[in-house]
Amino acid sequence: MPTLSGPELDKMREDLIVWYTTTKQYLIDVLTERYPYGSTPLTTDEQVQQYLSMTPEDWQMLIGKLEERFRGMPDAQEKVQQQLNNYIKSMDKMRLRRQGWYGYSNP
């Protein structure tokens, strides 16, 4: 019966990590294609109102969900920060559009 040496096990471990993170990211992308998994579709006004009324506890819950989503990935904290920044930018754009500002200045 063949035995596996340390370098072979290390290679298998690295291959498994790559497979795991690739598969997990693929599933996240597929499940959140239209809406974040487990969320309820809201109108633009409802999304902006929810964003504007977030408490510190709501922010912590959102960050916790993002940390759980990217748990086990080598760059998890960077992904959490990126998703959080994307959410803030997206909500700010919606808020400005709702107020009638589209990014154009009048001469």
DOMI-307554 format. One line per 4 residues: number of its first residue (from 1); their letters; for each residue x, y, z of C-alpha. Coordinates in steps of 0.05 Angstrom, whole numbers. Layout:
<atoms>
NUM	a	X Y Z | ...
</atoms>
This chain:
<atoms>
1	mptl	0 0 0 | 31 67 -21 | 42 120 32 | 38 195 23
5	sgpe	98 236 42 | 97 305 74 | 107 343 8 | 51 303 -25
9	ldkm	3 319 33 | 23 392 30 | 8 394 -45 | -60 360 -33
13	redl	-75 411 22 | -59 470 -23 | -101 441 -80 | -159 431 -32
17	ivwy	-154 503 -7 | -155 529 -79 | -215 484 -96 | -253 505 -33
21	tttk	-244 579 -42 | -259 577 -117 | -322 535 -106 | -345 578 -47
25	qyli	-336 642 -88 | -374 612 -146 | -432 592 -101 | -434 662 -69
29	dvlt	-436 694 -138 | -492 648 -162 | -534 655 -99 | -528 730 -96
33	eryp	-535 742 -171 | -599 783 -165 | -607 794 -90 | -565 777 -29
37	ygst	-583 707 -7 | -641 706 42 | -661 778 28 | -728 805 7
41	pltt	-731 849 -54 | -744 922 -35 | -760 982 -77 | -706 1035 -85
45	deqv	-741 1080 -35 | -746 1023 16 | -672 1006 7 | -651 1079 17
49	qqyl	-696 1087 77 | -669 1023 108 | -597 1046 94 | -609 1115 125
53	smtp	-641 1086 187 | -586 1035 202 | -563 1034 274 | -493 1014 298
57	edwq	-521 946 314 | -548 939 243 | -479 956 216 | -447 904 261
61	mlig	-498 852 238 | -483 869 165 | -408 863 177 | -420 797 213
65	klee	-459 769 154 | -403 790 106 | -351 759 151 | -390 694 152
69	rfrg	-398 696 76 | -323 701 65 | -301 658 124 | -244 610 106
73	mpda	-220 651 47 | -148 676 49 | -168 748 35 | -232 748 75
77	qekv	-223 816 110 | -207 851 44 | -269 821 12 | -312 843 72
81	qqql	-285 914 67 | -295 915 -9 | -367 891 -3 | -381 941 52
85	nnyi	-352 998 10 | -392 975 -51 | -456 974 -10 | -444 1045 17
89	ksmd	-428 1072 -52 | -489 1039 -82 | -536 1065 -28 | -507 1135 -33
93	kmrl	-519 1135 -109 | -591 1112 -98 | -601 1166 -45 | -574 1221 -91
97	rrqg	-617 1198 -150 | -677 1196 -104 | -663 1268 -86 | -659 1287 -159
101	wygy	-584 1296 -165 | -554 1256 -223 | -482 1280 -221 | -490 1336 -270
105	snp	-475 1408 -253 | -514 1465 -284 | -471 1518 -318
</atoms>
